[in-house]
Amino acid sequence: MNAPVSAAATDLIALEERYAAHNYHPLDVVLTRGEGPWVWDVAGKRYLDCLAAYSAVNQGHNHPRIIAALVEQAKLLGLTSRAFRNDKFGPFCKKLSELSGYERVLMMNSGAEAVETAIKAARKWGYEVKGVPANTAKIIVCEGNFHGRTTTIVGMSTDPGARDNYGPFTPGFEVVAYGDLAAATAAFDEHVVAVLVEPVQGEGGIIIPPKDYLPGLRALCDKHDALLICDEIQSGLGRCGSLFAHTLAGVRADAVTIGKALSGGLYPVSAFLADDRVMKVFTPGSHGSTFGGNPIACAVANAALDVLVDEKLVERSAELGAWMKAQLDDMASPHIKELRGIGLWYGIELHPEAGGARKFCEALEQRGVLCKETHQHTIRLAPPLVVERADLEWALVQLREVLGTA
């Protein structure tokens, strides 16, 4: 049963229900302020944010260094478009290139735009470098993927809710089972230009592939002269206890998409990263974005990366994540079917008989812990990387009691 909703929240929810499109089903909590891993609703109740805006708030809510960069730049210059140069763009690209290890940076705004950029790059590379015949390029993708919401991207989704009634879809994608090297091997032919894969499937419920999967994909791409493109929009920038999740498997992707935590949750910023051999396919006029690489985006993302490095949030994710996983592994509940976790990112999959994960998320909300269900039966946990161990200990008490393990 849902907790009573304050009058202020009731009025705001009513406005949302009346005037906004019903394309989301949020919990009935109306937030008004955030600081670090905590958020407050309009009635003043405090909650521990264990979703972090789907990993966009890895650095915590309203980090003062990122806020300062945003405010300072907003007072000076907001947008030039890429028709002109600005003094924040080049230095930020250098920082991101050196931190990521990729020679070139192409900035966009949303994660979906970064993925669309990756698709365009792979196809253009296939035609101009690999020599695939025109209009025959094929990209291998995986069942259970979530790469965004554009019509091209949902066309390669296997989620009916994301895909149904949006066709006809863009051709050129072959969907194979995630984590299945044999299936990927069988899909390769001379037209394959890339494999696009999430190192960990976040929206799918924190699905972690077998240890040999990413190395196997790397070997297949090398053998067939194809690109390995890793979507690190949710899994990257510290979430999994490494800057990029795919490097934990000992591989290096040919290209990477990032977003979300690239701005610490304070501005839409994304990027496509690749070396010259891939990025050189883009020439003036062949791709772009009015807002991509704008001065505010660069200033905010620059500060967000500094926070990630200076506060050792990647290392913090690995250390706290290992501790929290051990705590969760000991959580014996008749409702739990499987626990999956890496870094500070967990999926608690419940048995269907439990009646769905949402009611448990609603019960946790009443106790001051915010998380969200995914794919009906999985509770997803992704606290900001600045969270304290004591806060997590308290949250685990609430989780144990809600799941009936206390």
Steps between C-alpha positions, in 0.01 A plus 500: 500500500629844412578747779276807531600771256525860622257760371778682312611176336139406417448829316825468307428140406156605379655766274743247358225247438283762333752677278801270441512207262460171684821346370639427849364330812696667782469431869273753670778700662545863395859613552611858542862494621810281492843489660754222463318165514190653664184661362205671673136507400265798510391405853859503624548124529852378423578198281816314406513501120586147394437557130722804434289594196601175328870570576492864389566622854810292577663811652198561725227760474608861454869446550634846594793488257275412209240757603771768518621414149144511367422838658831659403472394136131590475592857591753518216385308194235233450496402134695575185402196292790329328491769230749681723761383747479549874773499763365205699465243222861420412628471858211273596553272201866471597411407859243239394731356236788462743283355775321253274797403285321572172651738246183683400184631667168580332266676742123471488225558757307185587604139529277408208676760284835347591372157394360641176844651439659160560264338249576762236874470564492120473308503174710774343819323612367177352441656161802729478766296681397135510345513153157352570267543198267799522193463719590150622673577831389292796541570871463219752306592814372300797172382640396700806696805387415856591681759290242782494160600370542623141315315227822348367603379845165358610492312172784282631339460844336178615291679764140512375428809709778692328441359152134427432314718248801715408585324175598474223852476633844572363657184355861395551494352850517136602395415853674212678483360853697702755796318649490229232822491297374224276202713400726796426737282299213367288381854423832613350533532125683732260242776552548536876657837581458501878377336816315745726480368855444607859778354718232467767133527406359758740139537391492125452550456873878522554573203277870411512630284213737201540865594552601379154224691321658841437845349425322268258324789328833683478656198330208467257521867404875472447458187288227649280626861485205645689471759776425416861287786635418505871205696631624628836231762553374334818788264581786744448659783697542300819168322538656154470817575695700593191500800269353272234338167582633321193860548609432275799489216247847592373385636164510836327205602288550675168246760604302592810184696566468692828249742650301533823775539766713689248326810636434378854131522417498877460486542124436281195846398377608189311791395285615247245864399553721334241846508348586675174448187290128515581438868567659613173183395314333813630577805289356855524126489444467121529376498860440746780282658765411861574549450874768231491821635649347826617697700761271413793509130414878505482543693825259274688645178361852622569412550868312169513807311379720683750268394783503141378882494501585725796254333736601154379140406434594216266707340774226574753248319281721192485567492875151581627352285228691191608390555860137557406488196273619284789221644715240435233629147437422421865145628466298180501145579393234269360424775248850521349561295187842641409736778603724661240749774573816676392643814659218700658239354267265216591200320366292303750279275291194370681299185439182569299303376799619808693252704297737737326779728617302825501319435828837447670631826351189675633558349844862616491384849406289511816816418696706772331681297235439578133559234236312379195382176350609386156346229284230445760684262731837669568585766758781716365744662744748766385585750776720802423867410531543760775275302735639415844523143627288593802224618266513172311489304825181684592352440153578128525305482828199642317549260211524198731183596681307563178614169351424317823856401584549696823 
